[in-house]
Amino acid sequence: MTSRERIDAVFRGQQPDKIPVDLSSRSTAIEIEAYDRLKKHLGIGGPTRRYLRDHAVLDQQVIDLFQIDTEFVRSFSEEMYRTEGAGDIVFRDEWGTDWRKSVGGHYFELDNRLYGNMTLEEIQWPETIVSSEQLDEMALQARRLCSETDRAVFCDYVGPCVFERSWYLRGLDDFLMELLTEEAFAHAYMERITDLQIAAYAQIIDAFGDSIEGFFVIDDIAMQSGPMVSPDTYRSMIKPYHKRIFDFLHRHDKRIIYHSCGSIIRLIPDLLEVGIDALNPLQLSADHMDPVQLKQEFGRDLVFWGGGCSTQSTLAFGSAQDVRDEVLHRMDILARDGGYVFAAEHCIQPGTPVDNILALFDTVNSL
């Protein structure tokens, strides 16, 4: 099978010739610090390109070595980064939200609340969240990847969906309060964000939809212990907008890989109702995320994309043998009878030992 056929088989409920492998999206990436050490170990020269804060763009040698089956189309330029003060790096995303990586730190943290406490009338909404220049760039990427490689091509540019984008712009604490106390405002606000996101998806589909399999949609609605909002609040306040967006994507025959970290098991039935095709990152280290239960209850209806090894513990702090053992154990459960794409529980973090990264992919590709 080619990579594209392998991924397609997974979504069709068929058993592929081997477990498909991903190390490509904005939620299954490798961070630059870890990647640069990996490149040095492998003798790969040249500067590392980055995207979306501190994710590394993979070199072809790494794609080939790790037998990666996926590619993701996106547009993030170096012009989105600037240096401030004593060396802080600030990344400004496509909505105008700033993310700051302080000197000595590992991560970019949210640095402003663009819409703060504004009323709907005070917010100056963007006309579009994807420019014609970005569409042209991504269309070239997508067509090249579709014609010159056999890997499965997805797009993750729009990225954060309605809930996550809402609090990025307004602040998490304030927006969670507004979901409960200012329902009319929250609905009107999310409606406007949903309109802009559907318009962006429409532009992308018109420009190069025939070259991609689907979209990676990011909307973290869970934390380590459980959902960030109650199931009732999800159903009344967020689910209608997920349904609007996912219905639009399915009308255009695009698959939806939905990303939410954390203990999301209580919301999986609702997510299936609104039409997700795959769930990522399958954070089995979160509470109640038992792989046996997940596979038994949802494995017939849902592709699991991730969960291959804990990035919080084993991959970052265990031995190479610990990594091998965890991958083998989890694959015995998750990859049985298909319906599975391999990735770690999230992005490979700064400080992750090179030997552990090599063991991660050596083990899954040996199965």
C-alpha positions as CSV (number, residue, x, y, z in Angstrom):
1,M,0.0,0.0,0.0
2,T,1.0,3.6,-0.5
3,S,0.7,6.0,2.4
4,R,-2.4,7.5,0.9
5,E,-4.0,4.1,0.5
6,R,-3.0,3.1,4.0
7,I,-4.7,6.2,5.6
8,D,-7.7,5.7,3.3
9,A,-8.0,2.1,4.5
10,V,-8.0,3.2,8.1
11,F,-10.9,5.5,7.5
12,R,-12.8,2.9,5.5
13,G,-12.6,0.4,8.4
14,Q,-10.1,-1.8,6.6
15,Q,-6.9,-3.2,8.0
16,P,-3.9,-1.6,6.3
17,D,-0.6,-3.4,5.5
18,K,1.1,-1.6,8.4
19,I,0.3,0.9,11.1
20,P,0.2,4.4,9.5
21,V,2.5,6.9,11.1
22,D,2.1,10.7,11.6
23,L,4.5,13.4,12.7
24,S,3.2,16.3,10.8
25,S,0.3,18.4,12.1
26,R,0.2,21.3,14.5
27,S,-0.8,18.8,17.2
28,T,1.4,15.9,16.3
29,A,4.6,17.9,15.7
30,I,8.1,17.8,17.2
31,E,9.4,21.0,18.8
32,I,12.4,22.7,17.4
33,E,14.7,22.1,20.4
34,A,14.1,18.3,20.3
35,Y,14.3,18.3,16.5
36,D,17.6,20.1,16.2
37,R,19.2,17.6,18.6
38,L,17.7,14.8,16.5
39,K,19.1,16.3,13.3
40,K,22.5,16.7,14.9
41,H,22.5,13.0,16.0
42,L,21.4,11.9,12.4
43,G,24.0,14.2,10.7
44,I,21.4,16.3,9.0
45,G,22.6,19.8,8.3
46,G,20.9,23.1,7.5
47,P,18.6,25.4,9.4
48,T,15.3,24.2,10.8
49,R,12.2,25.9,9.5
50,R,9.4,26.5,12.0
51,Y,5.7,27.0,11.9
52,L,3.0,27.9,14.4
53,R,5.2,29.1,17.3
54,D,7.9,26.5,17.8
55,H,7.0,23.4,15.7
56,A,9.6,22.1,13.4
57,V,9.2,21.5,9.6
58,L,10.4,18.0,8.9
59,D,13.4,17.4,6.6
60,Q,12.8,14.8,3.9
61,Q,15.5,12.5,5.5
62,V,13.4,12.3,8.7
63,I,10.2,11.7,6.8
64,D,11.8,8.8,5.0
65,L,13.6,7.4,8.2
66,F,10.4,7.5,10.3
67,Q,8.2,6.3,7.4
68,I,5.8,9.2,7.9
69,D,2.5,8.7,6.0
70,T,1.1,12.2,6.3
71,E,1.6,15.8,5.0
72,F,-0.1,18.9,6.2
73,V,-0.7,22.1,4.2
74,R,-0.4,25.4,5.9
75,S,1.0,29.0,5.6
76,F,3.0,30.5,8.4
77,S,5.8,33.0,7.5
78,E,8.8,34.3,9.4
79,E,7.1,37.7,9.2
80,M,4.7,36.4,11.9
81,Y,7.7,36.4,14.4
82,R,9.4,39.3,16.0
83,T,12.0,39.8,18.8
84,E,11.3,42.1,21.7
85,G,13.1,43.2,24.9
86,A,16.0,41.1,26.0
87,G,15.2,38.5,23.4
88,D,11.6,37.4,23.9
89,I,10.1,36.0,20.7
90,V,6.6,37.0,19.9
91,F,4.5,35.1,17.3
92,R,1.4,36.9,16.0
93,D,-1.2,34.5,14.5
94,E,-3.6,35.1,11.6
95,W,-6.2,36.7,13.9
96,G,-3.7,39.2,15.4
97,T,-3.3,37.3,18.7
98,D,0.2,37.5,20.2
99,W,2.1,34.5,21.7
100,R,5.3,35.2,23.7
101,K,8.2,32.9,24.3
102,S,10.2,34.5,27.1
103,V,14.0,34.2,27.3
104,G,14.9,30.9,28.9
105,G,11.4,29.5,28.4
106,H,10.3,26.5,26.3
107,Y,6.8,27.6,25.2
108,F,4.9,30.4,23.7
109,E,2.2,31.7,26.1
110,L,-0.9,33.8,25.2
111,D,0.2,37.4,25.5
112,N,-2.9,39.5,24.7
113,R,-6.6,39.5,24.8
114,L,-7.3,41.0,21.4
115,Y,-11.1,41.5,22.0
116,G,-10.8,41.8,25.8
117,N,-14.1,43.1,27.2
118,M,-15.3,44.5,24.0
119,T,-19.0,44.5,23.1
120,L,-19.9,42.9,19.8
121,E,-20.3,46.4,18.3
122,E,-16.8,47.3,19.3
123,I,-15.1,44.3,17.8
124,Q,-13.4,44.9,14.4
125,W,-13.7,41.5,12.8
126,P,-11.3,40.6,10.1
127,E,-12.7,40.5,6.6
128,T,-10.9,37.1,6.1
129,I,-8.6,34.9,8.0
130,V,-6.8,33.5,4.9
131,S,-5.3,35.9,2.4
132,S,-5.2,35.4,-1.4
133,E,-1.4,35.1,-1.1
134,Q,-1.7,32.4,1.5
135,L,-4.2,30.5,-0.6
136,D,-1.9,30.6,-3.6
137,E,1.0,29.4,-1.5
138,M,-1.0,26.5,0.1
139,A,-2.5,25.5,-3.3
140,L,1.0,25.1,-4.7
141,Q,2.0,23.0,-1.6
142,A,-1.1,20.8,-1.8
143,R,-0.8,20.1,-5.6
144,R,2.9,19.4,-5.3
145,L,2.4,17.0,-2.4
146,C,-0.5,15.3,-4.0
147,S,1.3,14.8,-7.4
148,E,4.9,14.3,-6.3
149,T,4.4,12.1,-3.1
150,D,2.1,9.2,-2.2
151,R,1.5,10.5,1.3
152,A,-2.0,11.4,2.6
153,V,-2.4,15.2,2.4
154,F,-4.4,17.2,5.0
155,C,-4.8,20.9,5.9
156,D,-4.4,22.3,9.4
157,Y,-4.3,26.0,8.6
158,V,-7.6,27.1,10.1
159,G,-6.7,25.1,13.2
160,P,-8.4,26.3,16.4
161,C,-12.1,25.9,16.1
162,V,-14.9,28.0,17.6
163,F,-14.4,27.4,21.4
164,E,-10.6,27.6,21.4
165,R,-10.5,30.6,19.1
166,S,-13.2,32.3,21.2
167,W,-11.1,32.3,24.4
168,Y,-7.8,33.0,22.6
169,L,-9.4,36.3,21.6
170,R,-11.2,37.0,24.8
171,G,-9.3,35.3,27.6
172,L,-10.1,31.8,29.0
173,D,-11.5,32.9,32.4
174,D,-13.7,35.7,31.0
175,F,-15.1,33.5,28.1
176,L,-15.9,30.6,30.4
177,M,-17.9,33.0,32.6
178,E,-19.6,34.4,29.6
179,L,-20.7,30.9,28.5
180,L,-22.6,30.7,31.7
181,T,-23.8,34.2,32.4
182,E,-23.9,36.0,29.0
183,E,-25.4,33.3,26.8
184,A,-26.9,35.7,24.2
185,F,-23.5,37.4,23.8
186,A,-21.6,34.1,23.7
187,H,-23.9,32.7,21.0
188,A,-23.6,35.8,18.8
189,Y,-19.9,36.0,19.3
190,M,-19.3,32.3,18.4
191,E,-21.7,32.6,15.5
192,R,-19.4,35.3,14.0
193,I,-16.3,33.2,14.5
194,T,-18.0,30.2,12.9
195,D,-19.0,32.3,9.9
196,L,-15.4,33.4,9.4
197,Q,-14.1,29.9,9.8
198,I,-16.6,28.4,7.4
199,A,-15.7,31.1,4.9
200,A,-12.0,30.2,5.3
201,Y,-12.7,26.5,4.7
202,A,-14.7,27.4,1.7
203,Q,-11.8,29.4,0.2
204,I,-9.4,26.5,0.9
205,I,-11.7,23.9,-0.6
206,D,-12.3,26.1,-3.7
207,A,-8.6,26.7,-4.1
208,F,-7.2,23.2,-3.6
209,G,-9.8,20.9,-2.1
210,D,-9.3,18.3,-4.7
211,S,-5.7,17.8,-3.4
212,I,-6.4,17.1,0.2
213,E,-8.1,14.3,2.2
214,G,-9.5,16.5,5.0
215,F,-8.8,18.9,7.8
216,F,-7.2,18.8,11.2
217,V,-9.5,20.8,13.5
218,I,-8.2,21.8,16.9
219,D,-10.6,22.6,19.8
220,D,-9.4,21.6,23.2
221,I,-12.5,21.2,25.4
222,A,-11.0,18.9,28.0
223,M,-8.2,19.0,30.7
224,Q,-6.4,16.3,32.6
225,S,-9.3,15.5,34.9
226,G,-12.3,16.0,32.6
227,P,-14.1,18.4,30.2
228,M,-13.5,22.1,30.6
229,V,-17.2,22.7,30.5
230,S,-20.0,20.5,31.6
231,P,-21.6,18.2,28.9
232,D,-24.8,20.2,29.2
233,T,-22.9,23.5,28.5
234,Y,-21.1,21.8,25.6
235,R,-24.4,20.7,24.1
236,S,-26.2,24.0,24.4
237,M,-23.3,26.4,23.8
238,I,-20.6,24.8,21.6
239,K,-22.0,21.8,19.9
240,P,-24.3,23.7,17.5
241,Y,-21.2,25.5,16.0
242,H,-19.2,22.3,15.8
243,K,-22.1,20.8,13.8
244,R,-22.3,23.8,11.5
245,I,-18.6,23.6,10.6
246,F,-18.4,19.8,10.4
247,D,-21.6,19.6,8.3
248,F,-20.0,22.0,5.9
249,L,-16.8,20.0,5.6
250,H,-18.7,16.7,5.2
251,R,-20.8,18.2,2.4
252,H,-17.5,18.7,0.6
253,D,-16.4,15.1,1.3
254,K,-13.6,16.1,3.7
255,R,-12.6,14.0,6.6
256,I,-12.3,15.6,10.1
257,I,-9.5,14.8,12.5
258,Y,-10.6,16.4,15.7
259,H,-8.0,17.4,18.3
260,S,-8.7,17.8,22.0
261,C,-6.2,17.0,24.7
262,G,-7.3,15.7,28.1
263,S,-10.0,13.5,29.5
264,I,-12.6,13.8,26.7
265,I,-14.3,10.4,27.0
266,R,-17.6,11.9,28.4
267,L,-18.0,14.1,25.2
268,I,-17.1,11.5,22.6
269,P,-20.7,10.5,21.9
270,D,-21.6,14.1,21.2
271,L,-18.5,14.5,19.0
272,L,-19.6,11.5,17.0
273,E,-23.0,13.0,16.6
274,V,-21.6,16.2,15.1
275,G,-19.5,14.1,12.7
276,I,-15.9,13.8,13.7
277,D,-14.1,11.0,11.8
278,A,-10.9,10.7,13.9
279,L,-10.0,11.7,17.5
280,N,-6.5,13.1,18.3
281,P,-4.3,13.0,20.4
282,L,-5.9,10.3,22.5
283,Q,-4.2,11.4,25.8
284,L,-4.3,8.1,27.6
285,S,-2.4,9.7,30.5
286,A,-5.5,11.8,31.3
287,D,-8.1,10.5,33.8
288,H,-10.6,7.9,32.6
289,M,-8.9,7.5,29.2
290,D,-8.5,3.8,29.3
291,P,-7.5,2.4,25.9
292,V,-9.4,-0.8,26.3
293,Q,-12.6,1.0,27.1
294,L,-12.1,3.5,24.3
295,K,-11.5,0.8,21.7
296,Q,-14.4,-1.3,22.9
297,E,-16.9,1.5,23.1
298,F,-15.9,3.7,20.1
299,G,-13.5,1.8,17.9
300,R,-16.1,0.8,15.4
301,D,-17.2,4.4,14.8
302,L,-14.1,6.4,15.3
303,V,-10.5,6.4,14.0
304,F,-8.0,6.9,16.9
305,W,-5.1,9.1,15.8
306,G,-2.4,9.2,18.5
307,G,-2.0,7.8,22.0
308,G,1.1,5.9,20.9
309,C,3.3,7.0,23.9
310,S,2.9,9.5,26.7
311,T,4.8,12.8,25.9
312,Q,4.3,13.9,29.6
313,S,6.1,11.0,31.1
314,T,7.5,8.0,29.2
315,L,8.8,9.7,26.1
316,A,10.2,12.6,27.9
317,F,11.6,11.0,31.1
318,G,11.6,7.2,30.6
319,S,14.3,5.0,29.0
320,A,14.3,3.9,25.4
321,Q,13.1,0.4,26.6
322,D,10.3,2.1,28.5
323,V,9.2,3.7,25.2
324,R,9.4,0.5,23.3
325,D,7.3,-1.3,26.0
326,E,4.6,1.4,26.1
327,V,4.3,1.5,22.3
328,L,4.0,-2.3,22.0
329,H,1.4,-2.4,24.8
330,R,-0.7,0.4,23.3
331,M,-0.5,-0.9,19.8
332,D,-1.7,-4.3,20.9
333,I,-4.9,-2.5,22.0
334,L,-5.4,0.4,19.7
335,A,-4.1,-0.9,16.4
336,R,-5.9,-4.2,16.6
337,D,-8.4,-4.6,13.7
338,G,-7.4,-1.3,12.2
339,G,-9.0,2.1,12.8
340,Y,-5.8,3.6,14.0
341,V,-3.0,6.1,13.0
342,F,0.1,6.2,15.1
343,A,1.3,9.4,16.8
344,A,2.5,10.3,20.3
345,E,0.0,11.8,22.8
346,H,0.9,15.2,21.7
347,C,3.9,17.1,20.2
348,I,7.3,15.8,21.1
349,Q,8.5,18.1,23.8
350,P,11.8,20.1,24.3
351,G,14.3,18.0,26.2
352,T,13.0,14.6,24.9
353,P,16.0,12.3,24.6
354,V,17.0,11.4,21.0
355,D,17.2,7.7,21.8
356,N,13.6,7.8,22.9
357,I,12.5,9.5,19.7
358,L,14.3,6.9,17.7
359,A,12.9,4.1,19.8
360,L,9.3,5.5,19.3
361,F,9.4,5.2,15.5
362,D,11.7,2.2,15.3
363,T,9.2,0.2,17.4
364,V,6.0,1.1,15.6
365,N,7.6,0.6,12.2
366,S,8.8,-2.8,13.2
367,L,5.3,-4.1,13.7
